[in-house]
Amino acid sequence: MGALKLTIGQLAKQMGTTIRTLRYYDHIDLLKPSEYKDGGHRLYNVEDVRRLQQIQSLKFIGFSLKDISTLLEQGDVKQTDIFTSIDFKRKELLAQKEEIQAMIKQLDRMDAVIADQKKIDIRVFCFIIHAIIFEEKHLTSNNKESFLNEERLELDKKYFQLFTEMKSLVSDKTSPSSPKAQNLIKKILQETKDVHQTIKRKDINIDSIPGDLLDPFTTQDHQFLEEARLVYLNSLK
């Protein structure tokens, strides 16, 4: 194996890295090839492979490239330094794990919201996605437990269906005073009322949530909703 000579491409493939990375390591003198062929092509021997293994191992547990260069020159390291690096890397990975798990839950929720819909209005869908992500980031842990649950999922499904229905009516140029439009606005107003009651009942703090969230409605949509709302309210007098 002492006569081993690998090109940069062969080494990258064998060690699961990239040619760009190996070139960078050469540039910063972290891993120099044992030989350069004509034209600057790099060749790596068995010692180079071992050094790359060491670099990858130390990088895996969280050491920076600068620290790795120093450690390889020293040949040894304090046990406490290894423990510290491993602990830092562990915490970093656990944080990433929590973030990934949260993202998977969000994707599952998005699946459930559109499960009964054959055609998806992209504006409404993006609005729901934005709301889900925003709530995860801005609601406190207690609020999440009381708000981001099955009840909240059902609410998202209802709103998605209502908004999709509304856009269909606008697209079909349905009159805001028609029975379909009036039935729709009645449902929307009732759902909005129920949401406000839920927020009040569960003592959910939404003061930090700005009012300029992604709007799924066009100017025409807003006009339709306002006209339908006025007709409905007048009918109650």
C-alpha positions in Angstrom: 0.0 0.0 0.0 3.1 2.2 0.4 3.1 2.7 -3.4 -0.5 4.0 -3.4 -1.0 7.0 -5.5 -4.5 8.5 -5.9 -5.6 11.4 -8.0 -7.6 14.1 -6.3 -10.8 12.8 -7.8 -10.0 9.2 -6.7 -9.2 10.4 -3.2 -12.4 12.5 -3.0 -14.5 9.6 -4.0 -12.9 7.1 -1.7 -13.1 9.4 1.3 -16.5 10.8 0.7 -15.4 14.4 0.3 -15.2 16.8 -2.7 -12.4 17.9 -5.0 -13.1 21.5 -4.0 -12.5 20.6 -0.3 -9.2 18.9 -1.1 -8.0 21.8 -3.1 -8.9 24.1 -0.2 -7.0 21.9 2.2 -4.0 22.1 -0.1 -4.4 25.9 -0.3 -4.3 26.3 3.5 -1.5 23.8 3.9 -3.7 21.4 5.9 -3.3 18.5 3.5 -0.6 18.8 0.9 -0.4 16.0 -1.8 2.8 14.0 -1.7 3.4 14.7 -5.4 2.4 17.1 -8.2 2.3 15.7 -11.8 2.9 17.9 -14.8 0.3 20.5 -15.1 -0.2 20.7 -11.4 -2.3 17.5 -11.0 -2.1 16.2 -7.4 -1.2 12.7 -6.3 -1.8 11.4 -2.8 -0.1 8.5 -1.1 -1.1 6.3 1.9 0.2 8.9 4.4 -1.9 11.6 2.8 -5.0 9.3 3.1 -4.3 8.7 6.8 -3.9 12.5 7.4 -7.2 13.1 5.6 -8.9 10.4 7.9 -7.5 12.3 10.9 -8.8 15.6 9.6 -12.3 14.2 8.9 -12.4 12.5 12.4 -11.4 15.7 14.3 -13.8 17.8 12.1 -16.6 15.3 12.9 -16.4 16.0 16.6 -16.4 19.8 16.1 -12.8 21.0 15.8 -12.2 23.9 13.5 -9.7 23.5 10.6 -7.3 25.8 12.4 -7.5 23.7 15.5 -7.1 20.5 13.5 -3.9 21.8 11.9 -2.5 22.6 15.4 -3.5 19.3 16.8 -1.9 17.3 14.0 1.3 19.2 14.4 1.3 18.5 18.2 0.4 14.9 17.9 -1.6 14.8 21.2 -4.3 16.8 23.0 -5.7 17.2 26.5 -8.6 14.9 27.3 -10.7 17.9 28.5 -10.3 19.5 25.1 -11.7 16.4 23.4 -14.6 16.2 25.9 -15.4 19.9 25.4 -15.5 19.6 21.6 -17.6 16.4 21.7 -20.1 18.1 24.1 -20.4 21.1 21.9 -20.9 19.0 18.8 -23.5 16.9 20.7 -25.5 19.9 21.7 -25.3 21.3 18.2 -26.6 18.0 16.7 -29.4 17.8 19.3 -30.5 21.3 18.4 -30.5 20.3 14.7 -32.5 17.2 15.6 -35.2 19.2 17.3 -35.4 21.6 14.4 -35.7 18.7 11.9 -38.4 17.0 14.0 -40.3 20.3 14.2 -40.1 20.6 10.4 -41.4 17.1 9.9 -44.4 17.9 12.1 -45.0 21.0 10.1 -44.9 19.0 6.9 -47.3 16.4 8.3 -49.7 19.3 9.3 -49.5 20.7 5.8 -50.4 17.3 4.4 -53.4 17.1 6.6 -54.6 20.6 5.7 -54.8 19.8 2.0 -55.8 16.2 2.3 -59.4 16.7 1.1 -58.5 19.2 -1.7 -58.1 18.1 -5.3 -57.0 21.5 -6.6 -54.8 23.8 -4.5 -54.8 27.6 -4.8 -51.1 28.4 -4.4 -51.7 31.8 -2.6 -53.9 30.2 0.0 -51.5 27.3 0.4 -48.5 29.6 0.9 -50.6 31.6 3.4 -51.2 28.5 5.5 -47.6 27.4 5.3 -46.4 30.9 6.4 -48.9 30.8 9.3 -47.7 27.4 10.5 -44.0 28.4 10.4 -44.6 31.8 11.9 -46.6 30.4 14.8 -43.9 27.8 15.6 -41.3 30.6 15.8 -43.3 33.2 17.7 -45.7 31.5 20.1 -44.3 30.5 23.5 -44.1 26.8 24.5 -47.2 27.0 26.6 -49.1 28.6 23.8 -47.9 25.9 21.3 -49.2 23.2 23.6 -52.7 24.8 23.7 -52.9 26.2 20.2 -50.9 24.0 17.8 -52.9 20.8 18.3 -55.8 18.9 16.7 -58.1 21.8 17.3 -55.8 24.1 15.5 -55.3 21.7 12.6 -59.1 21.5 12.1 -59.2 25.3 12.0 -56.5 25.4 9.3 -58.4 22.9 7.3 -61.6 24.9 7.6 -60.0 28.2 6.6 -58.2 26.6 3.7 -61.5 25.2 2.4 -63.3 28.5 3.0 -60.6 30.6 1.3 -60.4 28.2 -1.6 -64.2 28.3 -2.0 -64.1 32.1 -1.9 -61.5 32.3 -4.6 -63.5 30.0 -6.7 -66.6 32.2 -6.4 -64.5 35.3 -7.3 -63.0 33.5 -10.3 -66.6 32.5 -11.4 -67.6 36.2 -11.0 -70.3 35.2 -8.5 -72.3 38.1 -7.0 -71.4 38.9 -3.4 -75.1 39.0 -2.7 -75.8 35.5 -4.0 -76.8 32.7 -1.7 -73.4 30.9 -2.2 -71.5 34.1 -1.3 -73.7 34.8 1.7 -73.4 31.3 3.0 -69.6 31.5 2.7 -69.3 34.9 4.4 -71.5 33.6 7.3 -69.1 30.7 7.8 -66.0 32.9 7.6 -67.4 35.4 10.2 -68.4 32.6 12.5 -65.0 30.9 12.2 -63.3 34.2 12.9 -65.5 34.7 16.0 -64.7 31.2 17.2 -60.9 31.8 16.8 -61.1 35.0 18.9 -63.0 33.1 21.6 -60.5 30.3 21.6 -57.6 32.8 21.9 -59.3 34.5 24.8 -60.3 31.2 26.5 -56.8 29.7 26.3 -55.1 33.0 27.3 -52.9 32.9 24.2 -50.5 35.8 23.9 -50.4 37.0 20.3 -49.3 40.6 21.0 -45.9 39.9 19.4 -47.5 38.8 16.1 -47.5 41.6 13.6 -50.6 42.3 11.5 -48.8 42.3 8.1 -48.6 38.5 7.6 -48.6 37.1 4.1 -52.0 38.0 2.6 -53.5 35.3 0.2 -56.1 37.7 -1.2 -56.0 39.9 -4.2 -57.7 43.3 -4.3 -60.6 41.7 -6.1 -60.9 39.1 -3.3 -60.9 41.8 -0.6 -63.6 43.7 -2.5 -65.7 40.6 -2.8 -65.4 39.8 0.9 -66.2 43.3 2.0 -69.3 43.5 -0.3 -70.5 40.1 0.9 -70.0 41.1 4.5 -71.9 44.3 4.2 -74.8 42.5 2.5 -74.8 39.9 5.2 -74.8 42.4 8.0 -77.6 44.4 6.4 -79.7 41.3 6.2 -79.4 41.0 10.0 -80.9 44.4 10.7 
